[in-house]
Amino acid sequence: MASAALQSSSIAMTKKNLVSSSSQKRSSSSRRSLHVVNAAPPTGNERRAMESAKVAARTNFISSTEELDAALTLAGDNLVMLGIISDEACEGFTDEQAKECRQITASMARIARECPDVTFLECDILSSSGAKNLADKLGVKDFPTFQYYKHGDLLWQHSGFGAGSHESIAEGVLYYGDEGAGGLRVQDFLTDISTEADLKDFLELCMPAQEVPGFIAPVEIECAKQLAIVDVSVENDPPSGCLKIFPAVVSLSRNTAGATRWARLIADKNKESKALAKTLKVSEVPSFVFFADGKEVDRYTGSDRMTLMNKVLAFQRANGVKMPQKRTTKRMTTAEAREIARKQREEAKKAGRSQWS
């Protein structure tokens, strides 16, 4: 009997413990659920702080020649972008110019967030005498200056600020680092070639039907009427036009997939690429050599984006190449737009803010 009573007591205690444990779990789960439901989205300042933290994590701050050499060695084949800055240098301008001078580094921050395969370095000459000495050794006198290195060699730099500075900095990363905004990778749209064998293989390709955003049907063009374009440029100290037109080259490749294919020849990459540029009779860069059915049909030397695009369109018209119809986007009516504007005015009035009339 004593044993039965003990067993009964044990069962009762076990049930009590189970109830207590279950209650605690429900309470904990409730607290966790309540925490998730009540979690407020980050404010604008919090988001900016998080973005700044991401940028700082991706940026190596250097202040000596030795640290630069080490970073260049560890970067391997990656592009290295070095920003040399000085807030003091921005103070001699008007307020608006000083603001623009400081904000130019925001371009580097944005690129740092979006280009994971680029190594970012920053040298603030006010941080130490070593940093100042590094800037002097690099011959930097205008701030900010952005230098682009590959395999330890300085390829190009952008100095100062002004109209087009943000675009120029981004163009440099796209041109040298093969990466752009939104995870864009140049190698997905252009074929790298450096030998006559590479060129032969490229010209023999035939693009299958391609699903291209914006068209109602796949782009399907017969092989003989597909345009193959070779972009010939240089890597070391290139003319500004090489960088200026390159975003248009990538964009054209994306938007004409199935009707065109693009290759990139860096003429000063090695002896083979130099020989290929000579075979193609290219003496100025950037140059674009157009092929169809394995034969040269046109060429363009220059950096005007519209001229390059019109060359592509002219070939398509002359050869009866028709792209599928563009997909139309339904736009809201004027009445719908006015209703949205009215609601925004009401919300702004309630919040005590001004709004358009």
C-alpha positions as CSV (number, residue, x, y, z in Angstrom):
1,M,0.0,0.0,0.0
2,A,2.8,2.3,0.9
3,S,4.3,1.5,-2.5
4,A,1.0,2.2,-4.3
5,A,0.6,5.5,-2.4
6,L,4.2,6.5,-3.3
7,Q,3.5,5.6,-7.0
8,S,0.3,7.6,-6.9
9,S,2.1,10.5,-5.4
10,S,4.9,10.2,-8.0
11,I,2.3,10.2,-10.8
12,A,0.6,13.2,-9.4
13,M,3.8,15.1,-9.1
14,T,4.8,14.1,-12.7
15,K,1.4,15.4,-14.0
16,K,1.9,18.6,-12.0
17,N,5.4,19.0,-13.5
18,L,4.0,18.3,-17.0
19,V,1.3,20.9,-16.6
20,S,3.7,23.4,-15.2
21,S,6.2,22.7,-18.1
22,S,3.4,23.0,-20.7
23,S,2.2,26.2,-19.1
24,Q,5.7,27.6,-19.2
25,K,6.1,26.6,-22.8
26,R,2.8,28.3,-23.7
27,S,3.9,31.4,-21.8
28,S,7.3,31.4,-23.4
29,S,5.7,30.9,-26.9
30,S,3.2,33.6,-26.2
31,R,6.0,36.0,-25.2
32,R,8.0,35.1,-28.3
33,S,4.9,35.6,-30.5
34,L,4.2,38.9,-28.8
35,H,7.7,40.0,-29.4
36,V,7.5,39.2,-33.1
37,V,4.2,40.9,-33.5
38,N,5.3,44.0,-31.7
39,A,8.7,44.3,-33.4
40,A,8.8,47.7,-35.0
41,P,10.5,48.1,-38.4
42,P,13.8,49.9,-38.3
43,T,13.6,53.7,-38.6
44,G,15.4,55.6,-41.3
45,N,18.3,56.4,-39.0
46,E,18.5,52.7,-37.9
47,R,18.5,51.5,-41.5
48,R,21.3,54.0,-42.4
49,A,23.3,52.8,-39.4
50,M,22.9,49.2,-40.5
51,E,24.0,50.1,-44.0
52,S,27.0,52.0,-42.6
53,A,27.9,49.0,-40.6
54,K,27.8,46.8,-43.7
55,V,30.0,49.2,-45.6
56,A,32.5,49.5,-42.7
57,A,32.7,45.7,-42.6
58,R,33.5,45.6,-46.3
59,T,36.1,48.4,-46.2
60,N,39.7,48.1,-45.0
61,F,41.1,51.2,-43.5
62,I,44.8,51.7,-44.3
63,S,47.4,54.2,-43.3
64,S,50.7,53.0,-44.7
65,T,52.5,51.8,-47.8
66,E,52.9,48.4,-46.1
67,E,49.2,48.0,-45.5
68,L,48.4,48.9,-49.1
69,D,50.9,46.4,-50.4
70,A,49.5,43.7,-48.1
71,A,45.9,44.4,-49.3
72,L,46.9,44.4,-53.0
73,T,48.6,41.0,-52.4
74,L,45.7,39.4,-50.6
75,A,43.2,40.7,-53.2
76,G,44.4,38.2,-55.8
77,D,42.5,38.6,-59.1
78,N,39.9,40.9,-57.6
79,L,39.7,44.6,-58.4
80,V,41.0,46.8,-55.6
81,M,39.4,50.3,-55.2
82,L,41.3,52.7,-53.0
83,G,39.5,55.9,-51.8
84,I,41.9,58.6,-50.5
85,I,39.9,61.2,-48.6
86,S,40.4,64.4,-46.6
87,D,37.4,66.2,-45.0
88,E,39.8,69.2,-44.5
89,A,40.2,69.5,-48.3
90,C,36.4,70.0,-48.6
91,E,36.2,72.9,-46.3
92,G,37.6,75.5,-48.7
93,F,34.5,75.4,-50.9
94,T,31.0,76.9,-50.6
95,D,28.6,75.0,-48.4
96,E,27.0,73.3,-51.4
97,Q,30.3,72.3,-52.9
98,A,31.6,71.1,-49.6
99,K,28.5,68.9,-49.1
100,E,29.0,67.5,-52.6
101,C,32.7,66.9,-51.9
102,R,31.9,64.9,-48.8
103,Q,29.0,63.0,-50.4
104,I,31.2,61.7,-53.2
105,T,32.4,59.0,-50.8
106,A,28.7,57.8,-50.7
107,S,29.3,56.5,-54.1
108,M,32.1,54.2,-52.8
109,A,29.8,53.2,-49.9
110,R,27.0,52.2,-52.3
111,I,29.3,50.2,-54.6
112,A,30.8,48.5,-51.5
113,R,27.3,47.2,-50.6
114,E,26.6,45.9,-54.1
115,C,29.9,44.5,-55.3
116,P,31.0,41.6,-53.1
117,D,34.0,40.6,-55.3
118,V,35.7,44.1,-55.2
119,T,38.2,44.9,-52.4
120,F,37.6,48.3,-50.9
121,L,40.3,50.3,-49.1
122,E,40.1,53.8,-47.6
123,C,42.9,56.1,-46.6
124,D,42.0,59.2,-44.6
125,I,45.1,61.5,-44.7
126,L,44.0,63.2,-41.5
127,S,44.1,59.9,-39.6
128,S,47.9,59.7,-39.2
129,S,51.2,60.9,-40.6
130,G,51.6,57.5,-42.3
131,A,48.4,58.0,-44.2
132,K,49.5,61.5,-45.3
133,N,52.9,60.0,-46.5
134,L,51.0,57.3,-48.4
135,A,49.0,59.9,-50.3
136,D,52.1,61.8,-51.1
137,K,53.9,58.7,-52.3
138,L,50.9,57.9,-54.6
139,G,51.1,61.4,-56.0
140,V,47.6,62.3,-54.8
141,K,46.9,66.0,-54.5
142,D,43.2,66.3,-55.1
143,F,40.6,64.9,-52.8
144,P,38.8,62.7,-52.8
145,T,40.7,60.4,-55.3
146,F,39.7,56.9,-56.2
147,Q,42.3,54.6,-57.6
148,Y,41.7,51.2,-59.3
149,Y,44.2,48.4,-59.0
150,K,44.5,44.9,-60.4
151,H,47.3,42.4,-59.7
152,G,49.1,45.2,-57.8
153,D,49.1,47.6,-60.8
154,L,47.4,51.0,-60.9
155,L,45.0,51.0,-63.9
156,W,43.0,54.2,-63.6
157,Q,42.0,56.9,-61.1
158,H,39.3,59.5,-60.6
159,S,40.3,62.7,-58.8
160,G,38.1,65.4,-57.3
161,F,34.4,65.9,-57.5
162,G,31.8,67.6,-59.7
163,A,29.2,66.8,-62.3
164,G,29.4,63.1,-63.3
165,S,31.7,62.1,-60.5
166,H,29.3,59.5,-59.1
167,E,28.7,57.9,-62.5
168,S,32.5,57.9,-63.3
169,I,33.3,56.1,-60.1
170,A,30.6,53.4,-60.8
171,E,31.7,53.1,-64.4
172,G,35.2,52.3,-63.2
173,V,34.0,49.4,-61.0
174,L,31.8,48.0,-63.8
175,Y,34.7,48.3,-66.3
176,Y,37.5,46.9,-64.1
177,G,35.6,44.9,-61.5
178,D,33.0,43.3,-63.8
179,E,30.2,44.0,-61.3
180,G,27.4,46.5,-61.2
181,A,24.3,47.5,-59.1
182,G,21.8,44.9,-58.1
183,G,24.3,42.0,-58.4
184,L,24.9,42.5,-62.1
185,R,27.9,40.5,-63.4
186,V,29.4,41.5,-66.7
187,Q,30.5,37.9,-67.5
188,D,26.8,37.0,-67.8
189,F,26.4,39.2,-70.9
190,L,29.9,39.5,-72.5
191,T,32.3,36.8,-73.6
192,D,36.0,37.5,-72.9
193,I,38.3,36.8,-75.8
194,S,42.0,37.2,-76.2
195,T,43.2,34.9,-79.0
196,E,42.2,34.2,-82.6
197,A,40.9,30.8,-81.5
198,D,38.6,32.6,-78.9
199,L,37.3,34.9,-81.7
200,K,36.6,31.9,-84.0
201,D,34.7,30.1,-81.2
202,F,32.7,33.3,-80.5
203,L,31.7,33.8,-84.1
204,E,30.6,30.2,-84.5
205,L,28.2,30.5,-81.6
206,C,24.4,30.7,-82.3
207,M,22.1,32.0,-79.6
208,P,19.0,29.9,-79.0
209,A,15.6,31.5,-78.3
210,Q,15.9,33.9,-75.4
211,E,13.3,35.1,-72.9
212,V,14.0,38.8,-72.7
213,P,12.1,40.9,-70.1
214,G,9.8,43.4,-71.7
215,F,8.9,41.3,-74.8
216,I,5.7,39.3,-75.2
217,A,7.5,36.3,-76.8
218,P,11.0,34.8,-76.9
219,V,13.6,36.4,-79.1
220,E,14.4,33.9,-81.8
221,I,16.7,35.0,-84.7
222,E,18.2,32.7,-87.3
223,C,22.0,32.2,-86.9
224,A,23.0,34.0,-90.1
225,K,21.2,37.2,-89.0
226,Q,22.5,37.3,-85.4
227,L,24.9,40.2,-85.0
228,A,28.2,39.4,-83.2
229,I,30.0,42.5,-81.8
230,V,33.5,42.6,-80.5
231,D,34.2,45.5,-78.1
232,V,38.0,46.3,-78.3
233,S,39.4,48.4,-75.5
234,V,42.4,48.6,-73.2
235,E,42.9,48.1,-69.5
236,N,45.9,50.3,-68.6
237,D,45.2,54.1,-68.6
238,P,42.3,53.8,-71.1
239,P,40.7,56.8,-72.8
240,S,37.6,58.0,-70.8
241,G,35.4,56.9,-73.7
242,C,36.2,53.2,-72.9
243,L,34.6,53.6,-69.4
244,K,31.9,56.0,-70.5
245,I,30.4,53.7,-73.1
246,F,30.8,50.4,-71.3
247,P,27.5,50.6,-69.3
248,A,25.7,51.0,-72.6
249,V,27.5,47.9,-74.0
250,V,26.3,45.8,-71.0
251,S,22.8,47.3,-71.3
252,L,22.6,46.6,-75.1
253,S,23.8,43.0,-74.5
254,R,21.1,42.5,-72.0
255,N,18.3,44.1,-74.0
256,T,19.1,42.5,-77.4
257,A,19.8,39.0,-76.1
258,G,18.9,36.4,-78.8
259,A,19.5,38.9,-81.6
260,T,23.1,40.0,-80.7
261,R,26.0,38.6,-78.8
262,W,28.9,40.6,-77.5
263,A,32.5,39.9,-76.8
264,R,35.2,41.9,-75.0
265,L,38.8,42.1,-76.2
266,I,41.3,43.9,-73.8
267,A,44.0,44.7,-76.4
268,D,46.8,45.2,-73.9
269,K,46.1,42.2,-71.7
270,N,48.8,40.0,-73.3
271,K,50.7,39.4,-76.5
272,E,47.9,37.3,-78.0
273,S,45.3,40.0,-77.4
274,K,47.5,42.6,-78.9
275,A,48.0,40.5,-81.9
276,L,44.3,39.9,-82.3
277,A,43.6,43.6,-82.1
278,K,46.1,44.1,-84.9
279,T,44.5,41.3,-86.9
280,L,41.1,43.1,-86.5
281,K,42.9,46.3,-87.7
282,V,42.0,48.2,-84.6
283,S,44.3,51.2,-83.8
284,E,42.0,53.3,-81.7
285,V,39.8,52.4,-78.7
286,P,37.0,51.9,-77.9
287,S,36.3,50.2,-81.2
288,F,33.4,47.9,-82.1
289,V,33.7,45.3,-84.9
290,F,30.4,43.9,-86.2
291,F,30.2,40.4,-87.6
292,A,27.3,38.4,-89.1
293,D,27.5,34.8,-90.4
294,G,31.3,34.9,-89.6
295,K,32.1,38.0,-91.7
296,E,32.7,41.6,-90.8
297,V,29.8,43.8,-91.8
298,D,30.4,47.1,-90.0
299,R,32.5,48.8,-87.3
300,Y,32.4,51.9,-85.1
301,T,35.2,53.7,-83.3
302,G,34.0,56.1,-80.6
303,S,32.0,56.4,-77.3
304,D,28.7,57.8,-78.4
305,R,26.0,55.5,-77.0
306,M,23.3,56.4,-79.4
307,T,25.6,55.9,-82.4
308,L,26.5,52.4,-81.2
309,M,22.8,51.5,-80.6
310,N,21.8,53.0,-84.1
311,K,24.5,50.8,-85.7
312,V,22.8,47.7,-84.2
313,L,19.3,48.9,-85.3
314,A,20.5,49.7,-88.8
315,F,21.8,46.1,-89.3
316,Q,18.6,44.7,-88.0
317,R,16.5,46.8,-90.4
318,A,18.7,46.0,-93.4
319,N,18.4,42.3,-92.7
320,G,14.8,42.1,-91.8
321,V,15.4,41.2,-88.2
322,K,12.2,41.8,-86.3
323,M,12.1,41.7,-82.5
324,P,9.0,40.5,-80.7
325,Q,6.4,43.1,-79.7
326,K,7.1,44.9,-76.5
327,R,4.9,44.1,-73.6
328,T,2.7,47.0,-72.7
329,T,2.3,48.1,-69.2
330,K,-1.2,49.2,-68.1
331,R,-1.1,52.7,-66.7
332,M,-3.5,54.1,-64.2
333,T,-6.2,56.6,-65.4
334,T,-6.0,60.3,-64.5
335,A,-9.0,59.8,-62.2
336,E,-7.1,57.0,-60.3
337,A,-4.0,59.2,-60.0
338,R,-6.1,62.1,-58.7
339,E,-7.7,59.9,-56.1
340,I,-4.2,58.7,-54.8
341,A,-3.0,62.3,-54.7
342,R,-6.2,63.3,-52.8
343,K,-5.6,60.6,-50.2
344,Q,-1.9,61.7,-49.8
345,R,-3.0,65.3,-49.2
346,E,-5.4,64.1,-46.5
347,E,-2.7,62.0,-44.8
348,A,-0.3,64.9,-45.0
349,K,-2.8,67.3,-43.5
350,K,-3.6,65.0,-40.6
351,A,0.2,64.7,-39.9
352,G,0.7,68.4,-40.2
353,R,2.9,68.1,-43.3
354,S,2.7,70.2,-46.5
355,Q,1.9,68.3,-49.8
356,W,1.5,69.2,-53.4
357,S,-1.7,70.9,-54.4
